[in-house]
Amino acid sequence: MENQLIQLYLLVCHIYDTQPETCFQRFSNNSQPLFTDQELVAIYWFAHFNGKYEKKAMHRFIDQYWRRFFPRLPAYQTFVARVNQLEQTFQTIGSYFQKLLEPQRTPEIDHLIDSLPVMLAKGGHAYAAKVARDVADLGYCASKKTYFHGLRLHTIAQRRLATIPLPTHMWLREGSCHDLRSVREQLMCLPNSSLIGDKAFLDPTFQASLEHQQTKLYTPLKKPRGTPLTPSQKYHNRLVSRLRQPIESLFNWLIDKTDIQRAGTVRSTEGLMLHCWGKLTFAFYLLIFNS
């Protein structure tokens, strides 16, 4: 574990030295803190490796077992405030990791599209939730059949043979934003390819816009009112469902490795953004170095 921690810290330092846009610019009197941002990022990832997904658990874990590596570890309140300032840093590190993932991309042209809810509160608590209302709101998760207060992580991922898909585009929207509206507003150019989605993307205008760029959309067929699906239509739906299954595996893997869906301990907009982008960079790290 010591070697793992040292390797993580050296990687973070390398990224800071070679990717200057990742450095958080400070203009206060404390522009060069004794406890560095590089140490914060290394702690964040190392804690995730050891199943510590919440900031309180991260701080306690380092304070009790790894204090000799971080003798200037600040108090918990200062630690949280410092980590929450690193949203932009994690976003730029994520962009750097995306470039490292390019060699893993295959000639496979099929892409999967779906969204994962990030829940600050769910069920009855979702209606009264007040955290991060400037970016989050009430949405409905059809797979879990529950209302939630939070965000949606929209994902377009490239299919790969016998493994989880490789994310190519990821962005956040408020929980109430329908998948179709989000994708239409931020339509990624994927010419001469195929998109495989669920029934949320059944829209003639959207399909026409994709066909204009030679992109084919595959979705399940809706059952006509009053008549059953034909055997060929049922077969089509089973085939699309089977092709879509890997993106569910990607989301399950993401939840298992980062616990990104559960954000009930977040108490601010900055904390929510850090929760999302910090965990995504750790997931990208795993895709690059531990896949």
Secondary structure, DSSP 4 states (H G I P E B T S, - for coil): -HHHHHHHHHHHHHHHHH-GGGSPP--STTSS-SS-HHHHHHHHHHHHHTT--SHHHHHHHHHHHSGGG-TT---HHHHHHHHHTTHHHHHHHHHHHHHHHGGG--S--EEEEEEEEEEEEEGGGGGT--TTTTT-EEEEETTTTEEEEEEEEEEEEE--TTS--EEEEEEEEETTS-HHHHHHHT----TT-EEE--GGG--HHHHHHHHHTT-EEE-PPPPPTTSPPPHHHHHHHHHHHHHHHHHHHHHHHHHHHH-TTB-TT--SHHHHHHHHHHHHHHHHHHHHH--
